[in-house]
Amino acid sequence: MRKIILLLIGISIISCKNTKKENLTAASEDLEPKIILYVLDGGTIQVNKLELFSQDTTYQGQSKALLSPYYIISHPKGTLMWDAGLSESLVGLKEPYETPDGGFSMSRKDSLINQLAAIGLSIESFDYIALSHHHADHTGHANLMKNATWLVQENEFNAIAGDSAKVKDPAVKDLTKVEILNGDYDVFNDGMVVIKSMPGHTIGHQVLYLELGLEQPILLTGDLYHFEENRKNKIVPSFNYNVEQTLKSMNDFEAFAREKNAIVIIQHSSKDFNRLKELLNN
């Protein structure tokens, strides 16, 4: 009987030790810094001439509403802004601004400063800014981020801001702290936030891979695709820099997405905007 009692006491002690160890592990995991992704509204684009988004007449006579979000990645080693929405000059306009050719109507509801304040951040909170590319619906408030380091592919920088640029883009003129990239770039050197070079839409277009602790990683497309049909059918917009490069990037992107079992988020898609918000809130 004495042996049985001692055995039960021993089992009880081991069980308590294991429980304490599990509790300490859980507490340690709770205290471990996490990567947080914020999805913010950078405006809306009404495409009045959707045929611009193909090389032929595929979308002739059609129109489509696209979103222009931007993203904030808060990492234990720093904070990154991905893209910068539409121009803040649109904030407060009673009617959307229509481009002279009638192709697009654009609007933006709120400023960067207001949106950052709502999540407890300020312009000074950022270590890095990276733009998927230099088109105006992605560079809107970029110049406000002058204290952050701009992560940009070398050929993109040379085309829009370097000494060899024929015309320098005023949307990035205040981004004087620059880190030049040549290909893929692991922002925090841990595989969690990785810029992937995917040229074609522009000469130095890039996309963003994120490991957020979700069941699957996230891939933000930039403008490799603008909406679901273009991804499904690999349709290249008429205004892309290089068609062959775009198609190669599409193939490389899809192969990478399959390899990582990633959730692909088309940045201009309202469906994917809501889908990502739902994923982050669960």
C-alpha positions as CSV (number, residue, x, y, z in Angstrom):
1,M,0.0,0.0,0.0
2,R,2.9,2.3,0.9
3,K,4.5,1.8,-2.5
4,I,1.2,2.6,-4.3
5,I,0.8,5.8,-2.3
6,L,4.3,6.9,-3.1
7,L,3.7,6.1,-6.8
8,L,0.6,8.2,-6.8
9,I,2.4,11.1,-5.1
10,G,5.2,10.9,-7.7
11,I,2.7,10.9,-10.5
12,S,1.0,14.0,-9.0
13,I,4.3,15.8,-8.7
14,I,5.3,15.1,-12.3
15,S,1.8,16.2,-13.4
16,C,2.1,19.5,-11.5
17,K,5.6,20.1,-13.0
18,N,4.3,19.4,-16.5
19,T,1.3,21.7,-15.9
20,K,3.5,24.5,-14.7
21,K,5.8,24.0,-17.7
22,E,2.8,24.2,-20.1
23,N,1.6,27.3,-18.3
24,L,5.0,29.0,-18.5
25,T,5.2,28.1,-22.3
26,A,1.7,29.6,-22.9
27,A,2.6,32.7,-21.0
28,S,5.9,33.0,-22.9
29,E,4.0,32.7,-26.2
30,D,1.5,35.4,-25.0
31,L,4.4,37.8,-24.2
32,E,6.2,37.1,-27.5
33,P,6.0,40.2,-29.8
34,K,3.6,39.7,-32.7
35,I,3.5,41.0,-36.2
36,I,0.3,43.1,-36.7
37,L,-1.1,44.1,-40.1
38,Y,-3.4,47.1,-40.5
39,V,-5.5,47.5,-43.6
40,L,-6.4,51.2,-44.3
41,D,-8.5,53.0,-46.8
42,G,-6.5,55.1,-49.3
43,G,-9.5,55.9,-51.6
44,T,-11.7,54.6,-54.3
45,I,-11.2,54.5,-58.1
46,Q,-14.1,54.3,-60.5
47,V,-12.8,52.9,-63.7
48,N,-15.0,54.3,-66.5
49,K,-13.1,52.7,-69.3
50,L,-12.3,49.1,-68.2
51,E,-10.9,48.3,-71.7
52,L,-7.7,50.0,-70.5
53,F,-7.1,46.9,-68.3
54,S,-6.5,44.6,-71.3
55,Q,-4.4,44.6,-74.5
56,D,-7.6,44.3,-76.6
57,T,-11.3,45.0,-76.4
58,T,-12.0,42.3,-73.7
59,Y,-13.7,44.8,-71.3
60,Q,-15.1,47.2,-74.0
61,G,-18.0,49.3,-72.6
62,Q,-17.5,48.0,-69.0
63,S,-16.7,49.9,-65.8
64,K,-15.6,48.8,-62.3
65,A,-15.0,50.2,-58.9
66,L,-11.6,49.6,-57.4
67,L,-10.2,50.3,-54.0
68,S,-6.8,51.8,-53.3
69,P,-5.8,50.6,-49.8
70,Y,-2.5,50.9,-48.0
71,Y,-1.1,48.6,-45.3
72,I,0.9,49.0,-42.1
73,I,3.0,46.1,-40.8
74,S,4.1,46.5,-37.2
75,H,7.0,44.1,-36.5
76,P,9.0,43.8,-33.3
77,K,12.0,45.2,-35.2
78,G,10.3,48.1,-36.9
79,T,7.2,49.4,-38.8
80,L,6.7,49.3,-42.5
81,M,4.1,51.1,-44.7
82,W,3.2,49.3,-47.9
83,D,1.8,51.7,-50.6
84,A,0.3,55.1,-49.9
85,G,-3.2,55.3,-51.5
86,L,-4.5,58.2,-53.6
87,S,-3.6,61.8,-53.2
88,E,-4.7,63.6,-50.1
89,S,-5.8,66.5,-52.2
90,L,-8.9,64.5,-52.9
91,V,-9.9,64.5,-49.2
92,G,-12.8,66.8,-48.6
93,L,-13.9,67.1,-52.3
94,K,-17.7,67.1,-52.7
95,E,-17.4,65.1,-56.0
96,P,-14.8,62.6,-57.2
97,Y,-12.0,63.9,-59.4
98,E,-12.3,62.8,-63.0
99,T,-9.1,62.4,-65.1
100,P,-9.0,64.6,-68.3
101,D,-9.4,61.5,-70.5
102,G,-12.5,60.4,-68.6
103,G,-11.0,57.1,-67.8
104,F,-11.0,57.3,-64.0
105,S,-12.9,59.0,-61.2
106,M,-11.1,59.1,-57.9
107,S,-12.0,60.0,-54.3
108,R,-10.5,59.7,-50.9
109,K,-12.4,60.1,-47.6
110,D,-9.7,60.6,-44.9
111,S,-6.1,61.6,-44.4
112,L,-3.1,59.6,-43.3
113,I,-2.7,61.4,-40.0
114,N,-6.3,60.8,-39.0
115,Q,-6.2,57.2,-39.9
116,L,-2.9,56.7,-38.0
117,A,-4.2,58.4,-34.9
118,A,-7.1,56.0,-34.9
119,I,-4.7,53.0,-34.4
120,G,-2.3,54.8,-32.1
121,L,0.4,55.7,-34.6
122,S,1.9,58.8,-36.1
123,I,4.0,59.6,-39.2
124,E,7.1,59.4,-37.0
125,S,6.3,55.8,-36.1
126,F,7.7,54.4,-39.3
127,D,11.1,52.9,-40.1
128,Y,10.3,52.0,-43.7
129,I,8.0,52.7,-46.6
130,A,7.8,50.5,-49.7
131,L,5.6,51.1,-52.7
132,S,4.6,48.3,-55.0
133,H,5.2,50.8,-57.8
134,H,5.1,54.4,-58.6
135,H,1.6,54.9,-60.1
136,A,-0.4,57.7,-58.5
137,D,-2.9,55.5,-56.8
138,H,-0.1,54.0,-54.8
139,T,2.0,57.1,-54.0
140,G,-0.7,59.5,-52.6
141,H,0.7,60.4,-49.2
142,A,4.3,59.1,-49.8
143,N,6.0,62.4,-49.3
144,L,4.6,62.6,-45.8
145,M,6.8,59.7,-44.9
146,K,10.1,61.6,-45.4
147,N,11.6,60.2,-42.1
148,A,11.2,56.6,-43.2
149,T,13.6,54.7,-45.4
150,W,12.2,54.1,-48.9
151,L,12.7,50.5,-50.0
152,V,12.7,50.5,-53.8
153,Q,14.1,48.4,-56.7
154,E,17.1,50.1,-58.3
155,N,15.6,50.2,-61.8
156,E,12.3,51.8,-60.4
157,F,14.3,54.4,-58.5
158,N,16.4,55.2,-61.6
159,A,13.2,55.6,-63.7
160,I,11.4,58.0,-61.4
161,A,13.9,59.6,-58.9
162,G,17.5,58.9,-59.9
163,D,19.9,61.3,-61.7
164,S,19.2,59.5,-65.0
165,A,15.4,59.9,-64.7
166,K,14.0,61.9,-67.6
167,V,11.2,63.3,-65.4
168,K,11.4,62.9,-61.7
169,D,8.1,61.9,-60.0
170,P,7.1,64.7,-57.5
171,A,5.1,62.2,-55.5
172,V,8.3,60.8,-54.0
173,K,10.6,63.8,-54.1
174,D,10.7,64.1,-50.3
175,L,11.8,60.4,-49.8
176,T,15.5,61.1,-49.5
177,K,16.4,58.2,-47.2
178,V,16.6,55.4,-49.7
179,E,17.6,51.8,-49.6
180,I,18.2,50.4,-53.1
181,L,17.0,46.8,-53.8
182,N,18.0,44.4,-56.5
183,G,15.5,41.6,-56.3
184,D,13.8,40.0,-53.3
185,Y,14.4,41.6,-49.9
186,D,13.7,40.3,-46.4
187,V,12.8,43.5,-44.6
188,F,13.4,42.3,-41.0
189,N,15.8,39.4,-41.8
190,D,13.5,36.7,-40.4
191,G,11.4,35.6,-43.4
192,M,8.2,37.2,-42.0
193,V,8.0,40.3,-44.2
194,V,9.6,39.8,-47.7
195,I,9.4,42.1,-50.7
196,K,9.3,40.1,-53.9
197,S,10.5,41.6,-57.2
198,M,7.8,41.1,-59.8
199,P,8.5,43.5,-62.7
200,G,6.3,44.2,-65.7
201,H,3.5,46.5,-64.5
202,T,6.3,49.0,-64.0
203,I,10.0,48.4,-64.5
204,G,10.5,47.7,-60.8
205,H,7.1,46.5,-59.6
206,Q,7.1,44.5,-56.4
207,V,4.7,42.4,-54.2
208,L,4.8,41.7,-50.5
209,Y,4.8,38.3,-48.6
210,L,3.7,38.3,-45.0
211,E,3.9,35.6,-42.2
212,L,1.4,36.9,-39.6
213,G,0.9,33.8,-37.5
214,L,-2.3,32.9,-39.4
215,E,-3.0,29.5,-40.8
216,Q,-1.7,30.6,-44.1
217,P,0.7,33.4,-45.2
218,I,-0.5,36.5,-47.1
219,L,0.6,37.7,-50.5
220,L,-0.3,41.3,-51.5
221,T,-0.3,41.6,-55.3
222,G,0.5,45.3,-55.8
223,D,-0.8,45.8,-59.3
224,L,0.3,42.5,-60.7
225,Y,-3.5,42.0,-60.9
226,H,-6.2,44.6,-60.5
227,F,-9.2,42.3,-60.2
228,E,-10.1,38.7,-60.2
229,E,-10.8,38.2,-63.9
230,N,-7.3,39.5,-64.8
231,R,-5.7,37.0,-62.4
232,K,-7.9,34.1,-63.7
233,N,-7.2,34.8,-67.3
234,K,-3.7,36.4,-67.0
235,I,-4.8,39.5,-68.8
236,V,-2.3,42.4,-69.0
237,P,-3.4,46.0,-68.9
238,S,-2.7,48.2,-71.9
239,F,-0.6,50.6,-69.8
240,N,1.8,48.0,-68.4
241,Y,5.5,48.7,-68.9
242,N,6.3,45.3,-70.4
243,V,3.8,42.5,-71.4
244,E,6.4,39.6,-71.4
245,Q,7.8,40.6,-68.0
246,T,4.3,40.9,-66.6
247,L,3.4,37.4,-67.8
248,K,6.6,35.9,-66.4
249,S,6.0,37.6,-63.1
250,M,2.4,36.2,-63.0
251,N,3.8,32.7,-63.5
252,D,6.5,33.3,-60.9
253,F,4.0,34.7,-58.5
254,E,1.5,31.8,-58.8
255,A,4.3,29.3,-58.4
256,F,5.5,31.0,-55.2
257,A,1.9,31.3,-53.9
258,R,1.4,27.5,-54.4
259,E,4.8,26.8,-52.8
260,K,3.9,28.8,-49.7
261,N,0.1,27.9,-49.7
262,A,-0.4,31.6,-49.4
263,I,-3.7,33.6,-49.5
264,V,-3.5,36.0,-52.4
265,I,-4.9,39.4,-51.8
266,I,-5.6,41.5,-54.9
267,Q,-5.1,45.0,-53.5
268,H,-7.6,46.8,-55.6
269,S,-10.3,44.2,-55.0
270,S,-13.1,45.2,-52.6
271,K,-13.8,41.5,-52.1
272,D,-10.2,40.8,-51.1
273,F,-10.1,44.0,-48.9
274,N,-13.1,42.7,-46.9
275,R,-11.7,39.1,-46.9
276,L,-8.4,40.3,-45.4
277,K,-10.1,42.4,-42.8
278,E,-12.2,39.3,-41.8
279,L,-9.1,37.1,-41.6
280,L,-7.3,39.6,-39.3
281,N,-10.3,40.0,-37.1
282,N,-10.8,36.3,-36.4
